[in-house]
C-alpha cells in the first residue's frame, strides 16, 4: 500500500463509521502484525503478483488466529496450463502471468496448514485463466 492508499482507506472507514478496522503499511509477504492477530484475511487479486507465493500463504496463516479464515479473490490457472502457457497469457492481461494453477493454490494452502480449502472459478479472464475465490480455515486447535 502507498501512503495515499492508506489515507483513502482511513477516510473511507471514517465515512462508513467503521470502528473495527485498522490499516497498516507493509508487504503481503511480511505483514507487520503479530502472530494470531486477525480473524479474517481478505485479498483482492494481488497474490498472483507476488514473486514469493509460498511466503504469502505462510504469512496469511501466521497472522490468523486459530479458527481464522481467508477469503481471497485472485487469478487462477486451470491445471492443464503449463507455466509457459500462463506466461504467454500474461501478454494479454499482465497480472495473470504469475497465477498459480488451481492445484498449486490448494497444495500451497495445505502445505502451510490451512484446512477446508477451496478454489472456485467465477469467470474466465483468458483461455484457461480464471477469476477465482479461494477460501480456507486455520485449524482451531
Residue pairs with C-beta under 8 A, 6 or more apart in sequence:
1 9
1 23
1 25
1 26
3 25
6 23
6 25
9 23
10 23
13 21
13 23
24 31
24 32
24 33
25 32
26 32
26 33
28 43
28 46
28 47
28 50
28 56
28 59
29 50
29 52
29 55
29 56
29 59
30 55
30 59
31 59
31 62
31 63
33 63
34 63
35 62
35 63
36 62
36 63
36 64
36 65
36 66
36 68
37 63
37 65
38 63
38 64
38 65
38 68
39 64
39 65
39 67
39 68
39 69
40 64
40 68
40 69
40 70
40 71
41 60
41 63
41 64
41 68
41 69
41 70
41 71
41 72
42 70
42 71
42 72
43 60
43 70
43 72
43 73
43 74
44 73
45 73
45 74
45 75
45 95
45 131
46 74
47 53
47 56
47 57
47 72
47 74
47 100
48 74
48 75
48 76
48 95
48 96
48 98
48 99
48 100
49 95
49 98
50 56
50 98
51 98
53 98
53 100
53 108
54 108
54 111
54 112
57 108
57 109
57 111
57 112
57 114
58 112
60 70
60 112
61 112
61 113
61 114
61 138
64 70
64 138
65 138
66 138
66 139
66 140
66 141
67 137
67 138
67 139
67 140
68 137
68 138
69 135
69 136
69 137
69 138
70 114
70 134
70 135
70 136
70 137
71 133
71 134
71 135
72 133
72 134
72 135
73 131
73 132
73 133
74 99
74 100
74 105
74 131
74 132
74 134
75 95
75 96
75 99
75 125
75 129
75 130
75 131
75 132
76 99
76 100
76 101
76 102
76 105
76 119
76 121
76 129
76 130
76 131
76 132
76 134
77 86
77 96
77 99
77 100
77 101
77 102
77 128
77 129
77 130
78 101
78 102
78 128
78 129
78 130
79 101
79 102
79 103
80 128
81 89
81 101
81 128
81 129
85 128
86 96
86 97
86 98
86 99
86 101
86 129
87 97
89 96
89 97
89 126
89 127
89 128
89 129
90 96
90 97
90 98
91 97
92 126
93 125
93 126
93 129
96 125
96 126
96 129
99 129
100 108
102 119
102 121
102 132
105 117
105 119
105 132
105 134
106 117
106 118
106 119
109 117
109 134
109 136
110 117
113 138
113 139
114 136
114 137
114 138
115 136
115 137
115 138
115 139
116 135
116 136
116 137
117 134
117 135
117 136
118 134
118 135
118 136
119 132
119 133
119 134
120 132
120 133
120 134
120 135
121 130
121 131
121 132
122 130
122 131
122 132
122 133
123 130
123 131
124 130
124 131
125 131
